[in-house]
Amino acid sequence: MKNSITTKISSLLLLLFLSTASFAQNPTEVPDDEDPAPAPINDYIVPMLLAGVVLGYTFMKGKAKKA
């Protein structure tokens, strides 16, 4: 029971801290540069896909052993 409560509290705190980052900038300030440089997402697509496949395989393999 205690583990469930600590998990809920820690996830709530994580979401709270992640959502406060959206309020970091003052909305009344207008930036000088209207179009900022795009993020370099293309560099990380292949490694993240591989990591997702590996994690998905390990999680499914672990659930198959438990069942």
N, C-alpha and C positions, 0 to 999 in steps of 0.2 A: 504494500500500500504506500509506503513511504517513497519507494522508487518512482511510482506513478506521479506522486505529487511533485517531487523534485524535477521530473521530466517536464511536467506541465509548466512549472514555474520557470525553468530554464528556457523553454521554448517561448514563453511569453516575454521574457526579458530579451531574448534574441530578436524577436519581432519588434519589440519596442525600440531597441537600439538601431535596428535597420531602418525603421520608419522615420526616426528623427533625422537621419541623414538627408531626407528629402526637404527638410526645412532649414538646411544649412545656409542657403542663399536668400538674400533679401529680394522678394519679388518686385519691389518698386524700383530697384536698380536695373537700368537697361544696359546690357553689355555693348561695347563698341563694335565687336565683331559679331555680326548676325549669324553667320554660318561657321561654326567651329569645325576644326579638322575632325574627320571621322575616326572612330576608334579602330585600331588594327585587329579586328576580329578574325580576319582570314588566316592569320598566323596560328591560331589556336583551334581551328575547326577539327582538323584530323586528330591531334592528340586528345581532344576532349571526346570525340566520337569513340576512339579506341578505349579510353578510360571508362566511358559509359558502357561499352560492350563487355569489358572485363568485369566491371562491378556488377552488371546485370547477371552475367554468367555465374559469378561467385555467389551472389545472393540466391539465385534459383537453385544452384547446386546445394547450398546449405539448407534450403527449405525442403529439398527432395530427401536429404539425409534424415531430417527430423520427422518426416511423414512416414 
